[in-house]
Structure formats: structure tokens, C-alpha cells
């Protein structure tokens, strides 16, 4: 097995792990009880899935054809920067709108912070 074949194997492994992570993310979105945990499954693991898949594709094309795709690199950067931020903002909007947490939620760490901010705004 030469170096080119080893890199192709690693690229295929990245893509396979990315596909598995995408399935795990989809299962998490279906199975988790509330918007907060579903958002976690939808952003964290799917971001990793997309990054692994695009990295595997980039590596494959770089080794096999000597083609370095700027689009793939931009896709990796764009997903890495935007997906977690979007998930955070959606979750914060749901919390601000009063969407309830699951019964199994043990602690609400944001409740005290939101009350302090609300009191500050009322005092102005």
C-alpha cells in the first residue's frame, strides 16, 4: 500500500465517519425531548458530520486529481462558523419566547441571568 492509497483510505474513512455522525444527528433530533436538546443534536453533531465529509472529499480530490477546491474549503469554514452560532441564536430565541424545557431537565443556569437582565432593563 503506497502513500496515495493510504490517503485515499483516510479520505474515505472521514466520509464514512461523517455519514455515521449525520445518522446519529438525525436520530438525536428525532429522539430528544425538547427544542434545546434537539438544537444541540442538530448543530454539534451535524456540524461535525459535514466537516468530516467535506474534509474527506477535499483530501480525496487533492490526492487523486491534484485539485484543491476552494469551494470545499469555503464550505468547511462557512459551516464551522455559522451552524453553531445559528443553533445558539435559535435556542436563545426559544428560551426568551418561553418555550418550556423537558421534565427531565435538572438545572436552568440561564434563568438567574435572564432575571438579572430583566431587572436591569426595568430600572432604566
NUNU-759014 format. One record per residue (C-alpha): x, y, z; residue in three letters. Coordinates in nm, 3 decimals, padded with zeros to 5 digits. Layout:
[rec [X,Y,Z],"ala"]
...
# end
This chain:
[rec [00.000,00.000,00.000],"unk"]
[rec [00.157,00.326,-00.111],"unk"]
[rec [00.105,00.675,00.031],"unk"]
[rec [-00.161,00.770,-00.223],"unk"]
[rec [-00.374,00.468,-00.136],"unk"]
[rec [-00.336,00.536,00.236],"unk"]
[rec [-00.452,00.896,00.194],"unk"]
[rec [-00.747,00.778,-00.017],"unk"]
[rec [-00.835,00.533,00.260],"unk"]
[rec [-00.820,00.812,00.519],"unk"]
[rec [-01.039,01.033,00.299],"unk"]
[rec [-01.294,00.751,00.264],"unk"]
[rec [-01.280,00.693,00.640],"unk"]
[rec [-01.352,01.063,00.701],"unk"]
[rec [-01.653,01.045,00.471],"unk"]
[rec [-01.779,00.726,00.636],"unk"]
[rec [-01.745,00.869,00.986],"unk"]
[rec [-01.919,01.187,00.863],"unk"]
[rec [-02.210,00.980,00.731],"unk"]
[rec [-02.236,00.792,01.060],"unk"]
[rec [-02.235,01.119,01.253],"unk"]
[rec [-02.512,01.253,01.028],"unk"]
[rec [-02.726,00.949,01.109],"unk"]
[rec [-02.656,00.994,01.481],"unk"]
[rec [-02.755,01.359,01.450],"unk"]
[rec [-03.081,01.269,01.278],"unk"]
[rec [-03.162,01.014,01.548],"unk"]
[rec [-03.090,01.275,01.814],"unk"]
[rec [-03.321,01.527,01.651],"unk"]
[rec [-03.600,01.270,01.646],"unk"]
[rec [-03.545,01.123,01.993],"unk"]
[rec [-03.457,01.420,02.215],"unk"]
[rec [-03.747,01.565,02.416],"unk"]
[rec [-03.729,01.943,02.375],"unk"]
[rec [-03.609,02.219,02.147],"unk"]
[rec [-03.291,02.277,02.348],"unk"]
[rec [-03.156,01.924,02.326],"unk"]
[rec [-03.272,01.890,01.966],"unk"]
[rec [-03.084,02.206,01.880],"unk"]
[rec [-02.774,02.056,02.038],"unk"]
[rec [-02.809,01.743,01.825],"unk"]
[rec [-02.882,01.947,01.516],"unk"]
[rec [-02.584,02.176,01.544],"unk"]
[rec [-02.299,01.997,01.718],"unk"]
[rec [-02.304,01.654,01.560],"unk"]
[rec [-02.430,01.762,01.219],"unk"]
[rec [-02.157,02.026,01.203],"unk"]
[rec [-01.900,01.758,01.275],"unk"]
[rec [-02.062,01.533,01.013],"unk"]
[rec [-02.048,01.797,00.742],"unk"]
[rec [-01.692,01.894,00.833],"unk"]
[rec [-01.570,01.534,00.818],"unk"]
[rec [-01.749,01.466,00.490],"unk"]
[rec [-01.621,01.782,00.321],"unk"]
[rec [-01.270,01.726,00.458],"unk"]
[rec [-01.270,01.373,00.319],"unk"]
[rec [-01.384,01.500,-00.020],"unk"]
[rec [-01.121,01.775,-00.017],"unk"]
[rec [-00.849,01.526,00.074],"unk"]
[rec [-00.961,01.282,-00.195],"unk"]
[rec [-00.964,01.541,-00.472],"unk"]
[rec [-00.632,01.684,-00.358],"unk"]
[rec [-00.460,01.345,-00.374],"unk"]
[rec [-00.641,01.178,-00.663],"unk"]
[rec [-00.660,01.465,-00.909],"unk"]
[rec [-00.428,01.727,-00.765],"unk"]
[rec [-00.729,01.960,-00.750],"unk"]
[rec [-00.762,02.189,-00.449],"unk"]
[rec [-01.122,02.301,-00.429],"unk"]
[rec [-01.171,02.646,-00.286],"unk"]
[rec [-01.545,02.579,-00.272],"unk"]
[rec [-01.492,02.285,-00.039],"unk"]
[rec [-01.266,02.492,00.184],"unk"]
[rec [-01.519,02.775,00.192],"unk"]
[rec [-01.794,02.525,00.269],"unk"]
[rec [-01.593,02.389,00.561],"unk"]
[rec [-01.526,02.737,00.700],"unk"]
[rec [-01.884,02.856,00.643],"unk"]
[rec [-02.043,02.555,00.817],"unk"]
[rec [-01.790,02.567,01.101],"unk"]
[rec [-01.868,02.933,01.171],"unk"]
[rec [-02.240,02.959,01.106],"unk"]
[rec [-02.405,02.637,01.228],"unk"]
[rec [-02.313,02.665,01.598],"unk"]
[rec [-02.398,03.036,01.605],"unk"]
[rec [-02.733,02.975,01.438],"unk"]
[rec [-02.812,02.694,01.682],"unk"]
[rec [-02.724,02.918,01.976],"unk"]
[rec [-02.943,03.202,01.849],"unk"]
[rec [-03.239,02.973,01.782],"unk"]
[rec [-03.207,02.823,02.129],"unk"]
[rec [-03.179,03.167,02.292],"unk"]
[rec [-03.485,03.286,02.098],"unk"]
[rec [-03.680,02.981,02.213],"unk"]
[rec [-03.577,03.045,02.573],"unk"]
[rec [-03.670,03.413,02.552],"unk"]
[rec [-04.006,03.321,02.400],"unk"]
[rec [-04.076,03.096,02.698],"unk"]
[rec [-04.058,02.755,02.533],"unk"]
[rec [-04.062,02.502,02.814],"unk"]
[rec [-03.785,02.261,02.898],"unk"]
[rec [-03.828,01.887,02.922],"unk"]
[rec [-03.938,01.740,03.254],"unk"]
[rec [-03.603,01.561,03.279],"unk"]
[rec [-03.411,01.893,03.282],"unk"]
[rec [-03.227,01.923,03.612],"unk"]
[rec [-03.092,02.278,03.611],"unk"]
[rec [-03.171,02.604,03.437],"unk"]
[rec [-02.849,02.805,03.454],"unk"]
[rec [-02.979,03.084,03.233],"unk"]
[rec [-03.282,03.165,03.450],"unk"]
[rec [-03.091,03.376,03.706],"unk"]
[rec [-02.901,03.563,03.436],"unk"]
[rec [-03.219,03.647,03.246],"unk"]
[rec [-03.390,03.771,03.565],"unk"]
[rec [-03.094,03.998,03.649],"unk"]
[rec [-03.100,04.140,03.295],"unk"]
[rec [-03.476,04.189,03.314],"unk"]
[rec [-03.443,04.383,03.642],"unk"]
[rec [-03.167,04.599,03.496],"unk"]
[rec [-03.384,04.684,03.195],"unk"]
[rec [-03.680,04.771,03.418],"unk"]
[rec [-03.462,05.003,03.628],"unk"]
[rec [-03.352,05.211,03.330],"unk"]
# end
